[in-house]
Amino acid sequence: MEKVAKLSELKAPKLVTVGRKEVALFLVNGKVYCINNTCPHAGGPLCEGGLDNTTVTCPWHGWSFDVTSGNCVNPAYGAAINTHKVEVKGADVFVEV
């Protein structure tokens, strides 16, 4: 697990790099979630998308994903995004990819 952020930095979605992988962190109802930052449709940056409860929407073409599971909100697209293990220790956020 790699320390990637402070909990206080997650008032908005946050892009971090773990190794060579860009991932996006989201704080939803007091819990931190981590997904790949790249939308599988056209490579849009998910950390720049709008977050509505647990759903993030890609800013490029509107594909939406549940940050808790990685599943695409529209199952007809047949897409999903990888999620990653997150641990919060005190004020620090750790991610494993």
C-alpha positions in Angstrom: 0.0 0.0 0.0 1.2 3.4 -0.9 0.4 6.7 0.9 -1.2 8.9 -1.7 -3.1 11.7 0.1 -4.4 13.3 3.3 -8.0 12.8 4.0 -8.4 16.6 4.2 -7.4 16.8 0.5 -10.5 14.9 -0.6 -13.1 17.7 -0.6 -13.3 17.1 -4.4 -12.2 14.2 -6.5 -8.4 13.9 -6.6 -6.0 12.5 -9.1 -3.0 10.6 -7.8 -0.3 8.4 -9.3 0.5 5.1 -7.8 3.6 3.6 -9.4 2.9 4.5 -13.1 -0.9 4.3 -12.8 -3.2 7.3 -12.5 -6.1 6.7 -10.2 -8.9 8.9 -8.9 -9.9 9.2 -5.2 -13.5 10.0 -4.2 -14.8 10.7 -0.7 -18.4 9.6 -0.4 -20.4 9.6 2.8 -17.1 9.5 4.8 -15.6 6.6 2.9 -12.8 6.8 0.3 -13.0 5.0 -3.0 -10.4 4.6 -5.7 -10.8 3.8 -9.4 -8.7 4.0 -12.5 -8.8 7.6 -13.8 -9.2 6.7 -17.5 -12.6 6.1 -18.9 -12.7 2.9 -20.9 -14.8 4.5 -23.6 -12.4 7.2 -25.0 -9.8 7.8 -22.2 -11.5 10.7 -20.5 -10.2 11.8 -17.1 -12.8 10.6 -14.6 -11.4 12.7 -11.7 -12.6 15.7 -13.7 -16.1 14.4 -14.0 -19.1 15.3 -12.0 -19.8 13.2 -8.9 -23.4 12.6 -7.8 -23.6 10.5 -4.7 -21.5 7.4 -5.8 -21.7 8.0 -9.6 -19.0 9.8 -11.5 -19.6 10.9 -15.0 -16.9 11.2 -17.6 -16.6 14.8 -18.7 -15.9 13.8 -22.4 -18.8 11.7 -23.4 -21.0 11.2 -20.3 -20.3 7.6 -19.5 -21.1 7.1 -15.8 -19.6 4.7 -13.3 -20.3 3.7 -9.7 -17.1 4.5 -7.7 -18.0 1.8 -5.1 -18.0 -1.1 -7.6 -16.5 0.2 -10.8 -19.7 -0.8 -12.7 -21.0 1.3 -15.6 -24.3 2.8 -14.7 -25.7 1.9 -18.1 -25.1 -1.9 -18.4 -25.9 -1.7 -22.1 -22.3 -0.3 -22.6 -20.9 -3.5 -21.1 -18.0 -1.6 -19.5 -16.5 -1.3 -16.0 -13.6 0.5 -14.4 -11.0 -1.1 -12.1 -11.4 -0.3 -8.4 -8.5 -0.4 -5.9 -8.1 -1.2 -2.3 -8.1 1.9 0.0 -7.1 2.2 3.7 -7.4 5.3 5.8 -5.0 5.4 8.7 -5.5 8.4 10.9 -5.5 11.3 8.4 -3.6 9.5 5.7 -5.0 7.7 2.6 -3.3 4.5 1.3 -4.0 2.8 -2.0 -3.0 -0.6 -3.4 -3.1 -1.1 -7.2 
